[in-house]
Amino acid sequence: FKVYYCTIIKEIFIMANNEKVYTGPYKVVKLYRVSMRREVLYRNLTKEEAMRVVNRYPDSSRSMVVFMKQYSADKYFK
C-alpha cells in the first residue's frame, strides 16, 4: 500500500509541476499607473524582441511599459 500511495503522490506532483510553456507571440503594453489603462504599443513579437522594446522605455511616475502574452488559447501552449 505504501509503495502504491507514494507512486500516486509522485504522479500528482509531476502533473502539478508539468506547466505548459507559452510558444505564441507577445505584445508590449504601456500601463498607466493611476488608471491602470492599457495602451498596446507593439504586437506579434518574440519574447526576446519584446524584452528589448521594454528595456528601451524608462519607467516614469505616470506609466510603465511591460510585455505580456498576446493570446491565451491552448494551441499556443506546449
Biopython code that builds the backbone (N, CA, C, O; Angstrom):
import numpy as np
from Bio.PDB.StructureBuilder import StructureBuilder

atoms = [
    (1, "PHE", "N", (0.825, -1.200, 0.000)),
    (1, "PHE", "CA", (0.000, 0.000, 0.000)),
    (1, "PHE", "C", (0.864, 1.257, 0.000)),
    (1, "PHE", "O", (0.545, 2.221, -0.696)),
    (2, "LYS", "N", (1.966, 1.263, 0.777)),
    (2, "LYS", "CA", (2.821, 2.444, 0.861)),
    (2, "LYS", "C", (3.465, 2.768, -0.478)),
    (2, "LYS", "O", (3.543, 3.933, -0.867)),
    (3, "VAL", "N", (3.929, 1.735, -1.190)),
    (3, "VAL", "CA", (4.566, 1.966, -2.492)),
    (3, "VAL", "C", (3.553, 2.542, -3.470)),
    (3, "VAL", "O", (3.859, 3.489, -4.194)),
    (4, "TYR", "N", (2.358, 1.983, -3.497)),
    (4, "TYR", "CA", (1.311, 2.465, -4.391)),
    (4, "TYR", "C", (0.939, 3.908, -4.056)),
    (4, "TYR", "O", (0.785, 4.738, -4.952)),
    (5, "TYR", "N", (0.798, 4.201, -2.779)),
    (5, "TYR", "CA", (0.459, 5.549, -2.326)),
    (5, "TYR", "C", (1.551, 6.540, -2.720)),
    (5, "TYR", "O", (1.247, 7.632, -3.201)),
    (6, "CYS", "N", (2.822, 6.174, -2.522)),
    (6, "CYS", "CA", (3.938, 7.050, -2.897)),
    (6, "CYS", "C", (3.983, 7.274, -4.397)),
    (6, "CYS", "O", (4.301, 8.372, -4.852)),
    (7, "THR", "N", (3.668, 6.249, -5.165)),
    (7, "THR", "CA", (3.649, 6.377, -6.625)),
    (7, "THR", "C", (2.564, 7.356, -7.057)),
    (7, "THR", "O", (2.793, 8.185, -7.937)),
    (8, "ILE", "N", (1.404, 7.269, -6.454)),
    (8, "ILE", "CA", (0.310, 8.190, -6.786)),
    (8, "ILE", "C", (0.692, 9.622, -6.423)),
    (8, "ILE", "O", (0.462, 10.543, -7.208)),
    (9, "ILE", "N", (1.270, 9.815, -5.247)),
    (9, "ILE", "CA", (1.694, 11.153, -4.826)),
    (9, "ILE", "C", (2.736, 11.700, -5.794)),
    (9, "ILE", "O", (2.687, 12.875, -6.160)),
    (10, "LYS", "N", (3.673, 10.861, -6.209)),
    (10, "LYS", "CA", (4.719, 11.289, -7.147)),
    (10, "LYS", "C", (4.103, 11.697, -8.480)),
    (10, "LYS", "O", (4.496, 12.714, -9.052)),
    (11, "GLU", "N", (3.139, 10.918, -8.988)),
    (11, "GLU", "CA", (2.483, 11.248, -10.251)),
    (11, "GLU", "C", (1.696, 12.550, -10.149)),
    (11, "GLU", "O", (1.701, 13.351, -11.084)),
    (12, "ILE", "N", (1.031, 12.764, -9.038)),
    (12, "ILE", "CA", (0.290, 14.016, -8.840)),
    (12, "ILE", "C", (1.251, 15.192, -8.811)),
    (12, "ILE", "O", (0.972, 16.239, -9.397)),
    (13, "PHE", "N", (2.381, 15.027, -8.132)),
    (13, "PHE", "CA", (3.378, 16.089, -8.063)),
    (13, "PHE", "C", (3.928, 16.412, -9.452)),
    (13, "PHE", "O", (4.088, 17.582, -9.797)),
    (14, "ILE", "N", (4.217, 15.387, -10.244)),
    (14, "ILE", "CA", (4.733, 15.599, -11.602)),
    (14, "ILE", "C", (3.684, 16.298, -12.457)),
    (14, "ILE", "O", (4.012, 17.215, -13.211)),
    (15, "MET", "N", (2.426, 15.874, -12.348)),
    (15, "MET", "CA", (1.363, 16.504, -13.133)),
    (15, "MET", "C", (1.169, 17.958, -12.727)),
    (15, "MET", "O", (0.917, 18.809, -13.580)),
    (16, "ALA", "N", (1.283, 18.252, -11.448)),
    (16, "ALA", "CA", (1.089, 19.619, -10.967)),
    (16, "ALA", "C", (2.224, 20.526, -11.410)),
    (16, "ALA", "O", (2.004, 21.712, -11.659)),
    (17, "ASN", "N", (3.424, 19.995, -11.513)),
    (17, "ASN", "CA", (4.577, 20.805, -11.905)),
    (17, "ASN", "C", (4.850, 20.761, -13.398)),
    (17, "ASN", "O", (5.822, 21.356, -13.864)),
    (18, "ASN", "N", (4.026, 20.080, -14.142)),
    (18, "ASN", "CA", (4.211, 19.975, -15.580)),
    (18, "ASN", "C", (3.482, 21.123, -16.263)),
    (18, "ASN", "O", (2.499, 20.913, -16.972)),
    (19, "GLU", "N", (3.971, 22.329, -16.044)),
    (19, "GLU", "CA", (3.330, 23.505, -16.615)),
    (19, "GLU", "C", (3.641, 23.599, -18.102)),
    (19, "GLU", "O", (4.743, 23.272, -18.542)),
    (20, "LYS", "N", (2.674, 24.040, -18.851)),
    (20, "LYS", "CA", (2.867, 24.197, -20.284)),
    (20, "LYS", "C", (3.646, 25.476, -20.552)),
    (20, "LYS", "O", (3.540, 26.452, -19.810)),
    (21, "VAL", "N", (4.420, 25.455, -21.613)),
    (21, "VAL", "CA", (5.252, 26.598, -21.980)),
    (21, "VAL", "C", (4.563, 27.364, -23.101)),
    (21, "VAL", "O", (4.122, 26.774, -24.087)),
    (22, "TYR", "N", (4.474, 28.673, -22.943)),
    (22, "TYR", "CA", (3.848, 29.529, -23.955)),
    (22, "TYR", "C", (4.786, 29.658, -25.148)),
    (22, "TYR", "O", (5.959, 29.990, -24.977)),
    (23, "THR", "N", (4.285, 29.402, -26.351)),
    (23, "THR", "CA", (5.101, 29.475, -27.562)),
    (23, "THR", "C", (4.590, 30.518, -28.545)),
    (23, "THR", "O", (5.132, 30.638, -29.644)),
    (24, "GLY", "N", (3.585, 31.257, -28.186)),
    (24, "GLY", "CA", (2.985, 32.231, -29.089)),
    (24, "GLY", "C", (3.666, 33.582, -29.033)),
    (24, "GLY", "O", (4.674, 33.749, -28.346)),
    (25, "PRO", "N", (3.117, 34.550, -29.758)),
    (25, "PRO", "CA", (3.700, 35.898, -29.791)),
    (25, "PRO", "C", (3.381, 36.693, -28.527)),
    (25, "PRO", "O", (2.489, 36.343, -27.754)),
    (26, "TYR", "N", (4.126, 37.753, -28.347)),
    (26, "TYR", "CA", (3.956, 38.644, -27.195)),
    (26, "TYR", "C", (3.558, 40.029, -27.676)),
    (26, "TYR", "O", (3.762, 40.378, -28.838)),
    (27, "LYS", "N", (2.990, 40.811, -26.772)),
    (27, "LYS", "CA", (2.667, 42.203, -27.063)),
    (27, "LYS", "C", (3.308, 43.080, -26.001)),
    (27, "LYS", "O", (3.508, 42.655, -24.863)),
    (28, "VAL", "N", (3.628, 44.318, -26.389)),
    (28, "VAL", "CA", (4.197, 45.298, -25.467)),
    (28, "VAL", "C", (3.110, 46.307, -25.156)),
    (28, "VAL", "O", (2.482, 46.861, -26.058)),
    (29, "VAL", "N", (2.892, 46.542, -23.861)),
    (29, "VAL", "CA", (1.783, 47.370, -23.406)),
    (29, "VAL", "C", (2.302, 48.455, -22.482)),
    (29, "VAL", "O", (3.172, 48.211, -21.645)),
    (30, "LYS", "N", (1.761, 49.654, -22.640)),
    (30, "LYS", "CA", (2.051, 50.751, -21.717)),
    (30, "LYS", "C", (0.919, 50.801, -20.703)),
    (30, "LYS", "O", (-0.243, 50.979, -21.069)),
    (31, "LEU", "N", (1.263, 50.642, -19.417)),
    (31, "LEU", "CA", (0.276, 50.678, -18.337)),
    (31, "LEU", "C", (0.359, 52.010, -17.618)),
    (31, "LEU", "O", (1.422, 52.401, -17.138)),
    (32, "TYR", "N", (-0.752, 52.695, -17.548)),
    (32, "TYR", "CA", (-0.801, 53.945, -16.800)),
    (32, "TYR", "C", (-1.075, 53.608, -15.340)),
    (32, "TYR", "O", (-2.025, 52.886, -15.037)),
    (33, "ARG", "N", (-0.258, 54.121, -14.445)),
    (33, "ARG", "CA", (-0.264, 53.699, -13.043)),
    (33, "ARG", "C", (-1.545, 54.060, -12.294)),
    (33, "ARG", "O", (-2.040, 53.247, -11.513)),
    (34, "VAL", "N", (-2.084, 55.233, -12.507)),
    (34, "VAL", "CA", (-3.257, 55.669, -11.745)),
    (34, "VAL", "C", (-4.524, 54.974, -12.247)),
    (34, "VAL", "O", (-5.272, 54.399, -11.458)),
    (35, "SER", "N", (-4.760, 55.027, -13.535)),
    (35, "SER", "CA", (-5.997, 54.473, -14.084)),
    (35, "SER", "C", (-5.875, 52.999, -14.459)),
    (35, "SER", "O", (-6.891, 52.342, -14.684)),
    (36, "MET", "N", (-4.647, 52.462, -14.531)),
    (36, "MET", "CA", (-4.366, 51.098, -14.988)),
    (36, "MET", "C", (-4.861, 50.859, -16.416)),
    (36, "MET", "O", (-5.102, 49.722, -16.819)),
    (37, "ARG", "N", (-5.009, 51.944, -17.168)),
    (37, "ARG", "CA", (-5.394, 51.839, -18.576)),
    (37, "ARG", "C", (-4.238, 51.235, -19.349)),
    (37, "ARG", "O", (-3.076, 51.509, -19.049)),
    (38, "ARG", "N", (-4.548, 50.418, -20.340)),
    (38, "ARG", "CA", (-3.526, 49.769, -21.158)),
    (38, "ARG", "C", (-3.535, 50.342, -22.560)),
    (38, "ARG", "O", (-4.593, 50.562, -23.152)),
    (39, "GLU", "N", (-2.357, 50.579, -23.078)),
    (39, "GLU", "CA", (-2.202, 51.038, -24.454)),
    (39, "GLU", "C", (-1.221, 50.094, -25.137)),
    (39, "GLU", "O", (-0.054, 50.032, -24.751)),
    (40, "VAL", "N", (-1.683, 49.354, -26.151)),
    (40, "VAL", "CA", (-0.828, 48.390, -26.839)),
    (40, "VAL", "C", (0.107, 49.149, -27.774)),
    (40, "VAL", "O", (-0.338, 49.902, -28.640)),
    (41, "LEU", "N", (1.414, 48.940, -27.585)),
    (41, "LEU", "CA", (2.413, 49.613, -28.409)),
    (41, "LEU", "C", (2.867, 48.746, -29.577)),
    (41, "LEU", "O", (3.006, 49.238, -30.697)),
    (42, "TYR", "N", (3.100, 47.455, -29.325)),
    (42, "TYR", "CA", (3.561, 46.518, -30.356)),
    (42, "TYR", "C", (2.862, 45.184, -30.169)),
    (42, "TYR", "O", (2.502, 44.803, -29.056)),
    (43, "ARG", "N", (2.676, 44.476, -31.287)),
    (43, "ARG", "CA", (2.088, 43.131, -31.267)),
    (43, "ARG", "C", (2.967, 42.184, -32.072)),
    (43, "ARG", "O", (3.845, 42.614, -32.819)),
    (44, "ASN", "N", (2.717, 40.888, -31.908)),
    (44, "ASN", "CA", (3.369, 39.826, -32.686)),
    (44, "ASN", "C", (4.887, 39.848, -32.575)),
    (44, "ASN", "O", (5.585, 39.752, -33.584)),
    (45, "LEU", "N", (5.398, 39.972, -31.365)),
    (45, "LEU", "CA", (6.839, 39.966, -31.133)),
    (45, "LEU", "C", (7.255, 38.660, -30.472)),
    (45, "LEU", "O", (6.467, 38.025, -29.770)),
    (46, "THR", "N", (8.507, 38.268, -30.705)),
    (46, "THR", "CA", (9.056, 37.154, -29.941)),
    (46, "THR", "C", (9.348, 37.651, -28.534)),
    (46, "THR", "O", (9.309, 38.854, -28.275)),
    (47, "LYS", "N", (9.635, 36.742, -27.640)),
    (47, "LYS", "CA", (9.900, 37.138, -26.256)),
    (47, "LYS", "C", (11.142, 38.021, -26.180)),
    (47, "LYS", "O", (11.160, 38.999, -25.434)),
    (48, "GLU", "N", (12.177, 37.688, -26.942)),
    (48, "GLU", "CA", (13.412, 38.468, -26.927)),
    (48, "GLU", "C", (13.191, 39.874, -27.480)),
    (48, "GLU", "O", (13.700, 40.848, -26.923)),
    (49, "GLU", "N", (12.435, 39.983, -28.572)),
    (49, "GLU", "CA", (12.128, 41.297, -29.139)),
    (49, "GLU", "C", (11.325, 42.139, -28.151)),
    (49, "GLU", "O", (11.591, 43.329, -27.980)),
    (50, "ALA", "N", (10.353, 41.522, -27.509)),
    (50, "ALA", "CA", (9.520, 42.245, -26.537)),
    (50, "ALA", "C", (10.361, 42.729, -25.363)),
    (50, "ALA", "O", (10.160, 43.845, -24.883)),
    (51, "MET", "N", (11.297, 41.913, -24.896)),
    (51, "MET", "CA", (12.164, 42.322, -23.790)),
    (51, "MET", "C", (13.037, 43.508, -24.190)),
    (51, "MET", "O", (13.241, 44.428, -23.398)),
    (52, "ARG", "N", (13.552, 43.488, -25.425)),
    (52, "ARG", "CA", (14.376, 44.610, -25.897)),
    (52, "ARG", "C", (13.569, 45.899, -25.971)),
    (52, "ARG", "O", (14.056, 46.960, -25.581)),
    (53, "VAL", "N", (12.342, 45.814, -26.469)),
    (53, "VAL", "CA", (11.487, 47.000, -26.576)),
    (53, "VAL", "C", (11.187, 47.558, -25.191)),
    (53, "VAL", "O", (11.252, 48.770, -24.986)),
    (54, "VAL", "N", (10.861, 46.694, -24.245)),
    (54, "VAL", "CA", (10.541, 47.137, -22.883)),
    (54, "VAL", "C", (11.741, 47.828, -22.248)),
    (54, "VAL", "O", (11.582, 48.834, -21.558)),
    (55, "ASN", "N", (12.927, 47.303, -22.471)),
    (55, "ASN", "CA", (14.128, 47.894, -21.869)),
    (55, "ASN", "C", (14.463, 49.268, -22.440)),
    (55, "ASN", "O", (15.190, 50.035, -21.809)),
    (56, "ARG", "N", (13.948, 49.588, -23.616)),
    (56, "ARG", "CA", (14.187, 50.914, -24.204)),
    (56, "ARG", "C", (13.333, 51.996, -23.564)),
    (56, "ARG", "O", (13.657, 53.179, -23.665)),
    (57, "TYR", "N", (12.247, 51.607, -22.906)),
    (57, "TYR", "CA", (11.342, 52.571, -22.276)),
    (57, "TYR", "C", (11.662, 52.685, -20.792)),
    (57, "TYR", "O", (11.555, 51.697, -20.066)),
    (58, "PRO", "N", (12.049, 53.861, -20.329)),
    (58, "PRO", "CA", (12.273, 54.012, -18.882)),
    (58, "PRO", "C", (10.936, 54.124, -18.148)),
    (58, "PRO", "O", (9.965, 54.662, -18.681)),
    (59, "ASP", "N", (10.900, 53.612, -16.925)),
    (59, "ASP", "CA", (9.696, 53.765, -16.102)),
    (59, "ASP", "C", (9.545, 55.222, -15.693)),
    (59, "ASP", "O", (10.532, 55.925, -15.474)),
    (60, "SER", "N", (8.320, 55.656, -15.595)),
    (60, "SER", "CA", (8.062, 57.011, -15.118)),
    (60, "SER", "C", (7.069, 56.932, -13.961)),
    (60, "SER", "O", (6.571, 55.855, -13.632)),
    (61, "SER", "N", (6.793, 58.060, -13.359)),
    (61, "SER", "CA", (5.839, 58.069, -12.251)),
    (61, "SER", "C", (4.403, 57.908, -12.746)),
    (61, "SER", "O", (3.507, 57.597, -11.962)),
    (62, "ARG", "N", (4.184, 58.118, -14.038)),
    (62, "ARG", "CA", (2.830, 58.013, -14.592)),
    (62, "ARG", "C", (2.541, 56.684, -15.279)),
    (62, "ARG", "O", (1.395, 56.235, -15.308)),
    (63, "SER", "N", (3.576, 56.052, -15.834)),
    (63, "SER", "CA", (3.330, 54.830, -16.602)),
    (63, "SER", "C", (4.538, 53.906, -16.558)),
    (63, "SER", "O", (5.631, 54.289, -16.142)),
    (64, "MET", "N", (4.302, 52.671, -17.004)),
    (64, "MET", "CA", (5.383, 51.709, -17.168)),
    (64, "MET", "C", (5.067, 50.869, -18.396)),
    (64, "MET", "O", (3.903, 50.705, -18.763)),
    (65, "VAL", "N", (6.103, 50.341, -19.024)),
    (65, "VAL", "CA", (5.942, 49.529, -20.225)),
    (65, "VAL", "C", (6.301, 48.093, -19.868)),
    (65, "VAL", "O", (7.361, 47.830, -19.300)),
    (66, "VAL", "N", (5.408, 47.169, -20.207)),
    (66, "VAL", "CA", (5.599, 45.753, -19.900)),
    (66, "VAL", "C", (5.263, 44.924, -21.133)),
    (66, "VAL", "O", (4.614, 45.411, -22.060)),
    (67, "PHE", "N", (5.709, 43.663, -21.138)),
    (67, "PHE", "CA", (5.274, 42.763, -22.201)),
    (67, "PHE", "C", (4.479, 41.630, -21.580)),
    (67, "PHE", "O", (4.688, 41.260, -20.425)),
    (68, "MET", "N", (3.560, 41.085, -22.373)),
    (68, "MET", "CA", (2.703, 40.003, -21.892)),
    (68, "MET", "C", (2.335, 39.096, -23.051)),
    (68, "MET", "O", (2.540, 39.432, -24.217)),
    (69, "LYS", "N", (1.792, 37.952, -22.712)),
    (69, "LYS", "CA", (1.350, 37.004, -23.723)),
    (69, "LYS", "C", (0.235, 37.633, -24.538)),
    (69, "LYS", "O", (-0.664, 38.279, -24.000)),
    (70, "GLN", "N", (0.309, 37.430, -25.843)),
    (70, "GLN", "CA", (-0.705, 38.028, -26.702)),
    (70, "GLN", "C", (-1.989, 37.199, -26.714)),
    (70, "GLN", "O", (-3.082, 37.750, -26.838)),
    (71, "TYR", "N", (-1.860, 35.890, -26.586)),
    (71, "TYR", "CA", (-3.029, 35.012, -26.644)),
    (71, "TYR", "C", (-3.040, 34.082, -25.440)),
    (71, "TYR", "O", (-2.009, 33.854, -24.808)),
    (72, "SER", "N", (-4.215, 33.549, -25.130)),
    (72, "SER", "CA", (-4.321, 32.605, -24.018)),
    (72, "SER", "C", (-4.905, 31.259, -24.445)),
    (72, "SER", "O", (-5.170, 30.413, -23.590)),
    (73, "ALA", "N", (-5.112, 31.041, -25.739)),
    (73, "ALA", "CA", (-5.681, 29.783, -26.219)),
    (73, "ALA", "C", (-4.699, 28.629, -26.011)),
    (73, "ALA", "O", (-3.483, 28.825, -26.016)),
    (74, "ASP", "N", (-5.238, 27.440, -25.829)),
    (74, "ASP", "CA", (-4.412, 26.259, -25.565)),
    (74, "ASP", "C", (-3.441, 25.942, -26.692)),
    (74, "ASP", "O", (-2.390, 25.351, -26.442)),
    (75, "LYS", "N", (-3.762, 26.316, -27.926)),
    (75, "LYS", "CA", (-2.879, 25.967, -29.035)),
    (75, "LYS", "C", (-1.544, 26.711, -28.975)),
    (75, "LYS", "O", (-0.613, 26.343, -29.690)),
    (76, "TYR", "N", (-1.426, 27.742, -28.145)),
    (76, "TYR", "CA", (-0.175, 28.476, -28.002)),
    (76, "TYR", "C", (0.674, 27.963, -26.846)),
    (76, "TYR", "O", (1.722, 28.537, -26.550)),
    (77, "PHE", "N", (0.237, 26.887, -26.187)),
    (77, "PHE", "CA", (0.982, 26.293, -25.079)),
    (77, "PHE", "C", (1.388, 24.880, -25.453)),
    (77, "PHE", "O", (0.607, 24.131, -26.040)),
    (78, "LYS", "N", (2.626, 24.520, -25.105)),
    (78, "LYS", "CA", (3.115, 23.159, -25.383)),
    (78, "LYS", "C", (3.614, 22.541, -24.115)),
    (78, "LYS", "O", (4.070, 21.398, -24.123)),
]
sb = StructureBuilder()
sb.init_structure("model")
sb.init_model(0)
sb.init_chain("A")
sb.init_seg("    ")
for serial, (resi, resn, name, xyz) in enumerate(atoms, 1):
    if name == "N":
        sb.init_residue(resn, " ", resi, " ")
    sb.init_atom(name, np.array(xyz, "f"), 0.0, 1.0, " ", f" {name:<3s}", serial, name[0])
structure = sb.get_structure()
